[in-house]
Amino acid sequence: MSLDVGLATHNQPHLISSHTNLAEAYMLSGERERAHSCLEAARQWMEGRRSWRATMDFTCESANIALMNGNLALALQFIDTTEAIARGRERAVPEGGMFHKLRIFRAEHVTGGDEPLAMAERAQETFRGRHMVYFLEVLAARAWLEKRRFGRYSRTTEGELRLFDSTSAHGLRNSLAAQGFLT
């Protein structure tokens, strides 16, 4: 009995995550061509009618990969698309920490002012004690803002950054560093 692999993978709801996670792993290991192949496979998979969640995952992860590639314009374009897709449904976004991290990044580049830091503070309070990974992603965005604006981290941020070590979140830290949020 033969199985049509294209049809079998076409209906897998989490296939997008497999492609984008593998793309990120390849980026972190310096295998950019393989990463781009995975991202292209994800893009092709998205050509069919996909769920709101899959679309959110794809645009957020694409923004992360663009940041890893140093392509600011493309990253900002993906973040803008992500924000438009999420408008009115922000509380339902599947990867809250990633979403808020990217929103903070875009706000700093597009509008600046006090709002990006206020966004970081609100997001940190939302995730503090509730979701460690999301909290760490938003913490990285806040650390990036402080370093960008003041040339250093605040004492509070410096202390909270130790959570990456105490929780053994080394892979997450490496990913955030590759995206430019942590040094």
C-alpha positions, 0 to 999 in steps of 0.5 A: 500500500502506497501513501502519498507523502505530500497529502500526509504532510499537507494536513499536519497542523504543526508542520510549520513549527517543524520547518521553522524550528529546523530552520532556526537550528540550522541558522544557529549552526551556521548552515544558512542554505539549509535554513533557507531551504527549511524556511522555503518549505514552510513558505510553500506549506503556507500557500494552502489555506492555513489557520490563523495560528499557523500564519502567526507562527510563520510570520513570527518565526520568519521575523526571527530568521530575518533578524538572524540574517541581519535583514532588518527591513525584512524583519520589520516587514514580517513583524508589521504583518504579524501585528496586523494579523493579530490585531484585536486578538493579541491575547490569543497569540500562540507564542506570546513572548515571541510576539511581544518581543517582536512588537517591542523591537518594531516599536523601537525602530518605528516610533521610539519614545517611551512606548517600547519600554512601557510595552516591555514592562507590561509584557514582563508583568504579564508573564512574570511567574506565569510563563518563564520562556515568554518572560525570558523573551520579553526580558531579552527585548527589554535588555536590548532596549536598555543597551541600545538607549543607555549603553548598559542594563539596569540593575534589575535587568542585569539580575533577571538576565541570570535566569537564563543560567539558573533555568538552563535556558542556554538554547533560548539565550543563544537564539536571542543572541543570534537575533541580536537581543542579547550580547 
